[in-house]
């Protein structure tokens, strides 16, 4: 009788992919975006984070450390900029915060923030939005990654990706899990 009343163990969620591995995956994924791959100039990656969230700041720092602030991404030179989104989650405020020339958005984990506003702003600006937080793909970001059975798994919100100007190859889509928002 006692065994029946004891709580069952809850399966732990698998850890998110390490940031350096996320960036390797995203670099390869973006090679399968025909619109992104056409560019030859440097890639400007805007890392959106919240300075009041330790996890968000840590992810931003890890991205900078992985590339040393610059490097190569999808076969092109890379420049990274960090943008503290604070609590401003309206798409208009995000559009005002982004400098011109941004090619790709990465949304770090955020708290009390409307992720769909990032998706809407990215779609209006024609900038693909990526993340290492799988739930954000469900909320409208274009591409994410997660760990499944010990391996990286690419997540694609196809409707959002198209709205953000991505033209993903069928080869990539065969490998990815398609998410609907």
Backbone as ProteinMPNN parsed JSONL, in Angstrom:
{"seq_chain_A": "XXXXXXXXXXXXXXXXXXXXXXXXXXXXXXXXXXXXXXXXXXXXXXXXXXXXXXXXXXXXXXXXXXXXXXXXXXXXXXXXXXXXXXXXXXXXXXXXXXXXXXXXXXXXXXXXXXXXXXXXXXXXXXXXXXXXXXXXXXXXXXXXXXXXXXXXXXXXXXXXXXXXXXXXXXXXXXXXXXXXX", "coords_chain_A": {"N_chain_A": [[0.819, -1.184, 0.0], [1.93, 1.247, 0.759], [3.797, 1.63, -1.29], [2.164, 2.265, -3.414], [1.29, 4.828, -2.844], [3.543, 6.393, -2.879], [5.28, 8.963, -4.624], [5.881, 8.771, -8.123], [9.018, 8.486, -9.785], [10.114, 11.305, -11.583], [10.892, 11.697, -14.918], [13.907, 13.097, -15.842], [14.474, 15.983, -17.788], [16.344, 15.995, -20.78], [19.514, 17.52, -20.954], [20.066, 20.719, -22.433], [21.706, 21.318, -25.552], [25.228, 21.914, -25.471], [26.481, 25.237, -25.865], [28.597, 25.698, -27.715], [28.364, 23.467, -29.379], [25.766, 23.866, -30.318], [26.218, 26.116, -31.942], [27.865, 25.061, -33.927], [26.068, 23.279, -35.12], [24.042, 25.106, -35.974], [25.555, 26.641, -37.762], [26.038, 24.777, -39.781], [23.389, 24.17, -40.504], [22.47, 26.605, -41.561], [23.776, 26.681, -43.956], [22.135, 25.23, -45.535], [20.094, 26.886, -46.091], [18.969, 28.433, -48.723], [18.687, 31.181, -49.296], [20.195, 32.433, -47.282], [22.705, 31.295, -47.655], [23.568, 32.409, -50.005], [24.8, 34.816, -49.532], [27.904, 36.579, -49.313], [29.322, 38.294, -47.775], [30.25, 39.31, -44.414], [28.681, 37.589, -41.672], [26.38, 38.9, -39.49], [25.603, 38.281, -36.332], [23.125, 38.679, -34.053], [22.854, 38.417, -30.694], [20.283, 37.999, -28.616], [19.486, 38.741, -25.338], [18.803, 38.722, -21.761], [19.894, 40.876, -19.342], [19.234, 40.669, -16.677], [18.87, 38.029, -16.204], [20.639, 35.337, -15.158], [21.154, 32.908, -16.505], [20.618, 33.626, -19.167], [22.565, 35.593, -19.674], [24.828, 34.011, -19.321], [24.618, 32.224, -21.482], [24.882, 34.05, -23.605], [27.534, 34.897, -23.083], [28.888, 32.465, -23.482], [28.501, 32.078, -26.213], [29.987, 34.222, -27.267], [32.499, 33.42, -26.285], [32.819, 30.999, -27.647], [33.357, 31.831, -30.216], [35.123, 33.859, -29.905], [34.208, 36.412, -30.212], [34.286, 36.872, -32.884], [34.648, 35.085, -35.957], [34.071, 32.233, -37.984], [31.124, 31.424, -39.766], [28.857, 29.341, -41.231], [30.569, 29.219, -43.389], [31.296, 31.84, -43.802], [32.732, 35.019, -42.799], [32.288, 36.007, -39.377], [30.584, 38.208, -37.202], [29.721, 39.079, -33.965], [27.146, 40.476, -32.046], [25.856, 41.646, -28.967], [22.642, 42.069, -27.583], [20.819, 43.482, -25.133], [17.681, 42.71, -24.25], [16.151, 43.311, -22.116], [13.141, 43.973, -20.502], [11.587, 44.626, -22.561], [9.335, 43.607, -24.701], [7.908, 44.071, -27.006], [7.35, 43.93, -30.531], [7.951, 46.231, -31.973], [9.726, 47.653, -30.312], [11.87, 45.915, -30.329], [12.613, 45.981, -33.024], [13.541, 48.607, -33.162], [15.784, 48.403, -31.557], [17.587, 46.789, -32.916], [20.511, 47.008, -34.806], [21.206, 48.103, -38.185], [21.925, 45.736, -40.78], [21.998, 43.271, -39.508], [22.075, 39.794, -39.768], [21.168, 37.445, -38.652], [19.338, 36.239, -35.894], [19.763, 35.241, -32.532], [18.07, 33.886, -29.917], [18.536, 33.883, -26.574], [17.804, 32.11, -23.457], [15.018, 33.606, -21.904], [13.116, 35.464, -19.462], [9.718, 36.006, -18.536], [8.878, 37.155, -20.986], [7.691, 37.929, -24.194], [8.072, 35.727, -26.523], [7.012, 35.378, -29.03], [6.909, 37.947, -30.018], [9.494, 38.441, -30.841], [9.636, 36.653, -32.94], [7.726, 37.787, -34.668], [8.887, 40.306, -35.202], [11.278, 39.461, -36.412], [10.253, 38.237, -38.691], [9.078, 40.441, -39.996], [11.371, 41.906, -40.535], [12.765, 40.159, -42.086], [14.724, 38.423, -41.105], [16.241, 35.481, -40.125], [15.465, 33.678, -37.129], [17.033, 32.001, -34.545], [17.503, 29.475, -31.98], [18.57, 27.922, -28.908], [16.752, 27.004, -27.204], [14.341, 24.823, -27.14], [11.473, 25.103, -26.805], [10.958, 27.644, -27.749], [10.851, 27.473, -30.482], [8.4, 26.328, -30.891], [6.963, 28.547, -30.217], [7.264, 30.247, -32.306], [9.842, 30.932, -33.31], [12.282, 30.379, -35.908], [14.275, 28.257, -36.188], [15.632, 25.699, -34.174], [17.489, 23.773, -31.729], [17.783, 20.658, -30.045], [18.505, 18.071, -27.672], [18.156, 14.742, -28.444], [17.903, 11.482, -27.596], [20.607, 11.469, -26.999], [21.739, 12.8, -29.139], [22.163, 15.683, -31.321], [19.229, 17.351, -32.379], [17.554, 18.859, -34.982], [15.199, 21.419, -35.066], [12.528, 22.757, -36.852], [10.459, 25.401, -37.494], [8.57, 25.606, -39.953], [6.735, 27.353, -41.182], [7.306, 29.787, -39.873], [10.04, 30.026, -40.536], [9.935, 30.406, -43.299], [8.491, 32.808, -43.349], [10.408, 34.465, -42.285], [12.164, 34.719, -44.286], [13.726, 32.539, -44.996], [14.836, 29.88, -47.106], [14.726, 26.835, -46.986], [16.423, 23.829, -47.752], [15.186, 20.727, -49.1], [16.697, 18.602, -48.3], [17.649, 19.276, -45.754], [15.218, 19.521, -44.405], [14.329, 16.898, -44.376], [15.895, 15.811, -42.418], [15.218, 17.214, -40.157], [12.968, 17.892, -37.392], [9.775, 18.908, -37.963], [8.032, 21.646, -36.749], [4.996, 23.018, -35.635], [3.505, 26.144, -35.068]], "CA_chain_A": [[0.0, 0.0, 0.0], [2.825, 2.385, 0.815], [4.394, 1.818, -2.601], [1.186, 2.872, -4.301], [1.137, 6.245, -2.531], [4.779, 7.134, -3.106], [5.316, 9.579, -5.95], [6.735, 8.111, -9.107], [10.117, 9.354, -10.206], [9.857, 12.084, -12.782], [12.024, 11.625, -15.838], [14.587, 14.38, -16.017], [14.619, 16.418, -19.174], [17.732, 15.96, -21.219], [20.145, 18.843, -20.959], [20.178, 21.395, -23.73], [23.024, 21.166, -26.164], [26.2, 22.95, -25.13], [26.422, 26.347, -26.805], [29.535, 25.537, -28.829], [27.782, 22.483, -30.292], [24.653, 24.551, -30.977], [26.727, 26.998, -32.989], [28.316, 24.202, -35.024], [24.852, 22.809, -35.802], [23.419, 26.234, -36.679], [26.419, 27.006, -38.889], [25.767, 23.81, -40.846], [21.984, 24.32, -40.923], [22.294, 27.805, -42.38], [24.286, 26.374, -45.296], [21.01, 24.647, -46.257], [19.14, 27.96, -46.363], [19.441, 28.97, -50.003], [18.772, 32.648, -49.237], [21.291, 32.795, -46.382], [23.966, 30.798, -48.206], [23.96, 33.219, -51.154], [25.624, 35.945, -49.1], [29.353, 36.374, -49.27], [29.91, 39.192, -46.793], [30.245, 38.77, -43.059], [27.421, 37.323, -41.0], [26.23, 39.619, -38.232], [24.728, 37.512, -35.443], [22.682, 39.43, -32.874], [22.462, 37.553, -29.592], [19.32, 38.673, -27.76], [19.562, 38.17, -23.997], [18.354, 39.595, -20.673], [20.969, 41.033, -18.364], [18.754, 40.304, -15.33], [18.801, 36.572, -16.121], [21.987, 34.762, -15.145], [21.246, 31.908, -17.569], [20.651, 34.336, -20.439], [23.896, 36.208, -19.775], [25.791, 32.921, -19.473], [24.536, 31.754, -22.876], [25.517, 35.099, -24.421], [28.975, 34.815, -22.861], [29.393, 31.242, -24.108], [28.551, 32.294, -27.667], [31.157, 35.061, -27.518], [33.686, 32.61, -26.029], [32.951, 29.982, -28.69], [33.882, 32.446, -31.433], [36.039, 34.942, -29.593], [33.622, 37.656, -30.707], [34.217, 36.779, -34.338], [35.102, 33.777, -36.424], [33.426, 31.844, -39.237], [29.789, 30.855, -39.589], [28.319, 28.93, -42.53], [31.564, 29.508, -44.408], [31.474, 33.29, -43.974], [33.219, 35.678, -41.582], [31.232, 36.227, -38.392], [30.696, 39.241, -36.165], [28.654, 38.872, -32.985], [26.792, 41.609, -31.193], [24.908, 41.304, -27.917], [21.593, 43.068, -27.382], [20.036, 43.231, -23.926], [16.285, 43.037, -24.529], [15.511, 43.717, -20.869], [11.754, 43.527, -20.407], [10.869, 45.179, -23.72], [9.017, 42.478, -25.556], [7.118, 44.435, -28.169], [8.139, 43.801, -31.762], [8.435, 47.562, -32.356], [10.919, 48.007, -29.536], [12.964, 45.068, -30.8], [13.056, 46.513, -34.316], [14.321, 49.817, -32.899], [17.034, 48.034, -30.896], [18.497, 46.09, -33.817], [21.217, 47.846, -35.781], [21.053, 47.611, -39.548], [22.944, 44.784, -41.194], [21.926, 42.003, -38.776], [21.703, 38.704, -40.664], [20.661, 36.291, -37.923], [19.054, 36.483, -34.476], [19.794, 34.102, -31.611], [17.402, 34.254, -28.674], [18.943, 33.144, -25.377], [16.662, 31.945, -22.546], [14.517, 34.852, -21.329], [12.026, 35.308, -18.494], [8.611, 36.964, -18.632], [9.131, 37.826, -22.251], [6.862, 37.401, -25.266], [8.951, 35.21, -27.574], [6.363, 35.571, -30.333], [7.233, 39.292, -30.52], [10.764, 38.298, -31.558], [9.298, 35.994, -34.202], [7.038, 38.764, -35.513], [9.877, 41.301, -35.646], [12.191, 38.79, -37.337], [9.533, 38.048, -39.955], [8.958, 41.744, -40.654], [12.698, 42.343, -40.982], [13.342, 39.151, -42.968], [15.932, 37.908, -40.458], [15.972, 34.214, -39.447], [15.679, 33.652, -35.68], [17.432, 30.673, -34.081], [17.561, 29.368, -30.525], [18.903, 26.647, -28.278], [15.639, 26.718, -26.294], [13.382, 24.178, -28.039], [10.109, 25.623, -26.693], [10.83, 28.889, -28.498], [10.478, 27.13, -31.857], [6.938, 26.187, -30.803], [6.398, 29.889, -30.052], [7.394, 31.011, -33.528], [11.178, 31.124, -33.874], [12.427, 29.554, -37.106], [15.107, 27.054, -36.088], [16.186, 25.422, -32.861], [18.122, 22.468, -31.548], [17.609, 19.986, -28.764], [19.17, 16.773, -27.598], [17.239, 13.608, -28.44], [18.624, 10.213, -27.553], [22.032, 11.744, -26.957], [22.21, 13.447, -30.369], [21.49, 16.929, -31.662], [18.052, 17.247, -33.251], [17.19, 20.156, -35.54], [13.777, 21.723, -35.051], [12.218, 23.812, -37.811], [9.1, 25.908, -37.619], [8.66, 25.9, -41.378], [5.961, 28.563, -41.48], [8.094, 30.929, -39.401], [11.276, 30.126, -41.319], [9.591, 31.029, -44.595], [8.112, 34.203, -43.087], [11.637, 35.196, -41.973], [12.978, 34.792, -45.491], [14.555, 31.355, -45.223], [14.456, 28.931, -48.145], [15.445, 25.651, -46.521], [16.438, 22.733, -48.716], [14.463, 19.511, -48.706], [17.658, 17.733, -47.613], [17.625, 19.646, -44.343], [13.896, 19.252, -43.843], [14.234, 15.444, -44.139], [16.632, 15.523, -41.181], [14.678, 18.006, -39.055], [11.597, 17.689, -36.924], [8.999, 20.088, -38.315], [7.216, 22.107, -35.621], [3.929, 23.944, -36.021], [3.213, 27.059, -33.952]], "C_chain_A": [[0.868, 1.255, 0.0], [3.445, 2.678, -0.549], [3.438, 2.504, -3.576], [1.101, 4.375, -4.071], [2.413, 7.057, -2.724], [4.768, 7.755, -4.498], [6.266, 8.824, -6.868], [7.879, 9.048, -9.477], [9.758, 10.055, -11.516], [11.092, 12.024, -13.653], [12.621, 13.014, -16.014], [14.651, 14.721, -17.499], [16.087, 16.36, -19.533], [18.269, 17.381, -21.285], [20.158, 19.41, -22.37], [21.574, 21.153, -24.278], [23.97, 22.242, -25.659], [26.227, 24.006, -26.242], [27.384, 26.159, -27.973], [29.025, 24.525, -29.844], [26.569, 23.072, -31.023], [25.159, 25.37, -32.152], [27.259, 26.207, -34.182], [27.104, 23.726, -35.825], [24.216, 23.942, -36.595], [24.245, 26.666, -37.892], [26.177, 26.058, -40.07], [24.346, 23.963, -41.389], [21.837, 25.492, -41.874], [22.904, 27.64, -43.776], [23.182, 25.781, -46.173], [19.88, 25.65, -46.489], [19.648, 28.664, -47.619], [19.571, 30.492, -49.98], [19.945, 33.109, -48.38], [22.638, 32.451, -47.019], [24.449, 31.637, -49.386], [24.878, 34.373, -50.773], [27.094, 35.594, -49.069], [30.022, 37.247, -48.227], [29.796, 38.576, -45.398], [28.82, 38.557, -42.553], [27.429, 38.119, -39.701], [25.162, 38.871, -37.431], [24.406, 38.372, -34.228], [22.196, 38.431, -31.835], [21.566, 38.373, -28.668], [19.311, 37.97, -26.41], [18.977, 39.164, -23.004], [19.456, 39.669, -19.622], [20.526, 40.66, -16.954], [18.642, 38.791, -15.143], [20.206, 35.986, -16.217], [22.171, 33.75, -16.276], [21.378, 32.569, -18.938], [22.026, 34.958, -20.679], [24.952, 35.13, -20.0], [25.789, 32.379, -20.909], [25.196, 32.768, -23.81], [27.032, 35.005, -24.299], [29.581, 33.593, -23.545], [29.464, 31.369, -25.628], [29.76, 33.15, -28.02], [32.447, 34.258, -27.326], [33.918, 31.587, -27.136], [33.593, 30.555, -29.948], [34.911, 33.527, -31.16], [35.533, 36.286, -30.097], [33.53, 37.718, -32.216], [34.76, 35.425, -34.732], [34.471, 33.492, -37.766], [32.102, 31.166, -38.915], [29.223, 30.583, -40.973], [29.264, 29.326, -43.66], [31.822, 30.979, -44.664], [32.057, 33.876, -42.694], [32.043, 36.021, -40.663], [31.585, 37.379, -37.47], [29.483, 39.08, -35.26], [28.413, 40.164, -32.221], [25.787, 41.115, -30.16], [23.903, 42.43, -27.74], [20.771, 42.645, -26.174], [18.602, 43.675, -24.195], [15.544, 43.477, -23.278], [14.118, 43.135, -20.765], [10.932, 44.026, -21.584], [10.572, 44.046, -24.68], [8.072, 42.815, -26.696], [7.958, 44.352, -29.419], [8.695, 45.149, -32.206], [9.689, 47.94, -31.607], [12.109, 47.162, -29.974], [13.497, 45.591, -32.134], [13.898, 47.768, -34.128], [15.686, 49.498, -32.294], [18.059, 47.426, -31.851], [19.201, 47.071, -34.752], [20.992, 47.281, -37.187], [22.18, 46.62, -39.851], [22.939, 43.475, -40.439], [21.395, 40.933, -39.731], [20.986, 37.561, -39.964], [20.452, 36.683, -36.468], [19.173, 35.177, -33.708], [19.138, 34.574, -30.328], [17.847, 33.321, -27.564], [17.714, 32.954, -24.488], [16.302, 33.285, -21.897], [13.365, 34.55, -20.386], [10.98, 36.385, -18.713], [8.75, 37.819, -19.882], [8.303, 37.149, -23.334], [7.753, 37.002, -26.445], [8.328, 35.433, -28.95], [6.636, 36.969, -30.886], [8.575, 39.281, -31.262], [10.497, 37.665, -32.92], [8.631, 36.974, -35.165], [8.018, 39.8, -36.061], [10.83, 40.688, -36.666], [11.529, 38.596, -38.702], [9.413, 39.374, -40.707], [10.285, 42.237, -41.217], [13.348, 41.361, -41.961], [14.641, 38.575, -42.436], [15.588, 36.587, -39.766], [16.311, 34.293, -37.955], [15.919, 32.212, -35.244], [17.504, 30.675, -32.562], [18.013, 27.981, -30.092], [17.849, 26.242, -27.269], [14.502, 26.145, -27.131], [11.959, 24.724, -27.977], [9.905, 26.892, -27.509], [10.495, 28.645, -29.971], [8.96, 26.932, -31.917], [6.258, 27.548, -30.742], [6.683, 30.8, -31.246], [8.787, 31.286, -34.056], [11.402, 30.081, -34.97], [13.124, 28.217, -36.858], [15.657, 26.921, -34.681], [16.87, 24.072, -32.851], [17.782, 21.948, -30.159], [18.404, 18.691, -28.805], [18.078, 15.712, -27.546], [18.07, 12.345, -28.539], [20.127, 10.426, -27.687], [22.594, 12.453, -28.174], [21.508, 14.779, -30.589], [20.319, 16.658, -32.608], [17.676, 18.657, -33.692], [15.672, 20.279, -35.528], [13.535, 22.876, -36.007], [10.742, 24.145, -37.742], [9.051, 26.437, -39.048], [7.907, 27.166, -41.759], [6.735, 29.814, -41.071], [9.354, 31.119, -40.225], [11.009, 30.801, -42.658], [9.245, 32.503, -44.411], [9.341, 35.064, -42.816], [12.605, 35.223, -43.146], [13.869, 33.606, -45.76], [13.962, 30.5, -46.336], [15.26, 27.666, -47.871], [15.316, 24.509, -47.515], [15.68, 21.529, -48.172], [15.393, 18.536, -47.991], [17.667, 18.003, -46.117], [16.296, 19.251, -43.711], [13.673, 17.76, -43.593], [14.881, 15.066, -42.809], [15.987, 16.162, -39.946], [13.317, 17.491, -38.601], [10.862, 18.998, -37.191], [8.037, 20.388, -37.175], [6.176, 23.068, -36.164], [3.632, 24.834, -34.804], [1.732, 27.347, -33.899]], "O_chain_A": [[0.558, 2.221, -0.696], [3.602, 3.841, -0.923], [3.872, 3.24, -4.462], [0.863, 5.126, -5.017], [2.364, 8.287, -2.73], [4.294, 7.134, -5.449], [7.303, 8.313, -6.445], [7.714, 10.268, -9.477], [9.176, 9.462, -12.423], [12.205, 12.268, -13.187], [11.911, 13.978, -16.3], [14.858, 13.852, -18.346], [16.959, 16.637, -18.709], [17.55, 18.318, -21.632], [20.248, 18.681, -23.358], [22.5, 20.821, -23.538], [23.548, 23.378, -25.442], [26.019, 23.692, -27.414], [27.018, 26.436, -29.116], [29.229, 24.701, -31.045], [26.369, 22.807, -32.208], [24.585, 25.319, -33.24], [27.117, 26.642, -35.325], [27.111, 23.764, -37.055], [23.884, 23.763, -37.766], [23.686, 27.015, -38.932], [26.121, 26.494, -41.22], [24.13, 23.892, -42.599], [21.149, 25.384, -42.889], [22.567, 28.399, -44.684], [23.271, 25.818, -47.401], [18.83, 25.294, -47.024], [20.636, 29.398, -47.576], [20.489, 31.034, -50.595], [20.617, 34.081, -48.725], [23.592, 33.224, -46.929], [25.629, 31.58, -49.733], [25.649, 34.853, -51.603], [27.472, 34.448, -48.827], [31.158, 36.984, -47.83], [29.304, 37.459, -45.236], [27.887, 39.253, -42.955], [28.367, 38.025, -38.909], [23.989, 38.835, -37.802], [25.298, 38.748, -33.468], [21.241, 37.69, -32.07], [22.02, 39.317, -28.021], [19.149, 36.752, -26.339], [18.688, 40.308, -23.355], [19.89, 38.65, -19.085], [21.372, 40.361, -16.111], [18.351, 38.324, -14.042], [20.877, 36.126, -17.24], [23.213, 33.731, -16.931], [22.162, 32.12, -19.773], [22.578, 34.852, -21.775], [25.874, 35.325, -20.792], [26.849, 32.109, -21.474], [25.97, 32.399, -24.693], [27.737, 35.031, -25.308], [30.664, 33.678, -24.124], [30.375, 30.834, -26.259], [30.481, 32.841, -28.969], [33.385, 34.398, -28.111], [35.057, 31.331, -27.524], [34.296, 29.844, -30.666], [35.513, 34.056, -32.094], [36.32, 37.19, -30.376], [32.782, 38.526, -32.765], [35.284, 34.699, -33.888], [34.342, 34.388, -38.6], [31.976, 30.437, -37.931], [29.122, 31.493, -41.796], [28.829, 29.716, -44.743], [32.491, 31.334, -45.635], [31.896, 33.298, -41.619], [30.938, 36.292, -41.132], [32.722, 37.513, -37.018], [28.355, 38.96, -35.736], [29.349, 40.85, -31.809], [24.959, 40.255, -30.459], [24.269, 43.606, -27.747], [20.116, 41.603, -26.179], [18.334, 44.866, -24.351], [14.419, 43.967, -23.369], [13.934, 41.928, -20.925], [9.711, 43.865, -21.602], [11.46, 43.578, -25.391], [7.49, 41.911, -27.295], [9.148, 44.665, -29.39], [9.794, 45.21, -32.759], [10.621, 48.49, -32.193], [13.24, 47.648, -29.988], [14.71, 45.635, -32.342], [14.867, 47.975, -34.858], [16.642, 50.245, -32.499], [19.263, 47.534, -31.621], [18.547, 47.875, -35.416], [20.629, 46.115, -37.344], [23.25, 46.673, -39.244], [23.796, 42.629, -40.693], [20.393, 41.14, -40.414], [20.274, 36.789, -40.606], [21.282, 37.373, -35.877], [18.732, 34.129, -34.18], [19.585, 35.544, -29.715], [17.575, 32.12, -27.6], [16.68, 33.574, -24.738], [17.173, 34.003, -21.405], [12.717, 33.509, -20.495], [11.305, 37.528, -19.034], [8.738, 39.048, -19.822], [8.226, 35.921, -23.379], [8.136, 37.843, -27.258], [9.044, 35.652, -29.927], [6.599, 37.162, -32.101], [8.76, 40.04, -32.213], [11.061, 38.086, -33.929], [8.946, 36.983, -36.355], [7.981, 40.131, -37.247], [11.155, 41.319, -37.672], [12.167, 38.769, -39.74], [9.625, 39.422, -41.918], [10.319, 42.905, -42.25], [14.356, 41.683, -42.591], [15.554, 38.272, -43.203], [14.718, 36.572, -38.895], [17.312, 34.896, -37.567], [15.121, 31.32, -35.532], [17.559, 31.731, -31.932], [17.855, 27.0, -30.819], [18.016, 25.253, -26.555], [13.77, 26.901, -27.769], [11.296, 24.802, -29.012], [8.781, 27.184, -27.919], [9.921, 29.512, -30.63], [8.317, 27.328, -32.889], [5.111, 27.692, -31.165], [6.377, 31.992, -31.202], [8.921, 31.825, -35.154], [10.778, 29.02, -34.956], [12.626, 27.169, -37.268], [16.09, 27.899, -34.072], [16.836, 23.328, -33.832], [17.53, 22.716, -29.23], [18.906, 18.282, -29.852], [17.182, 15.776, -26.705], [18.852, 12.177, -29.475], [20.824, 9.683, -28.378], [23.8, 12.688, -28.246], [20.395, 14.987, -30.107], [20.418, 15.837, -33.52], [17.5, 19.546, -32.859], [14.957, 19.36, -35.927], [14.262, 23.869, -35.976], [9.885, 23.277, -37.911], [9.442, 27.573, -39.315], [8.388, 27.96, -42.568], [6.811, 30.781, -41.829], [9.702, 32.246, -40.576], [11.771, 31.665, -43.091], [9.65, 33.347, -45.211], [9.325, 36.265, -43.087], [13.734, 35.694, -43.015], [14.697, 33.657, -46.67], [12.743, 30.411, -46.487], [16.329, 27.453, -48.444], [14.238, 24.253, -48.051], [15.55, 21.34, -46.962], [14.942, 17.735, -47.172], [17.691, 17.074, -45.309], [16.264, 18.709, -42.607], [12.914, 17.392, -42.697], [14.459, 14.112, -42.155], [16.19, 15.698, -38.824], [12.623, 16.767, -39.316], [11.264, 20.059, -36.713], [7.322, 19.507, -36.697], [6.466, 23.851, -37.069], [3.523, 24.355, -33.675], [1.279, 28.095, -33.033]]}, "name": "protein", "num_of_chains": 1, "seq": "XXXXXXXXXXXXXXXXXXXXXXXXXXXXXXXXXXXXXXXXXXXXXXXXXXXXXXXXXXXXXXXXXXXXXXXXXXXXXXXXXXXXXXXXXXXXXXXXXXXXXXXXXXXXXXXXXXXXXXXXXXXXXXXXXXXXXXXXXXXXXXXXXXXXXXXXXXXXXXXXXXXXXXXXXXXXXXXXXXXXX"}
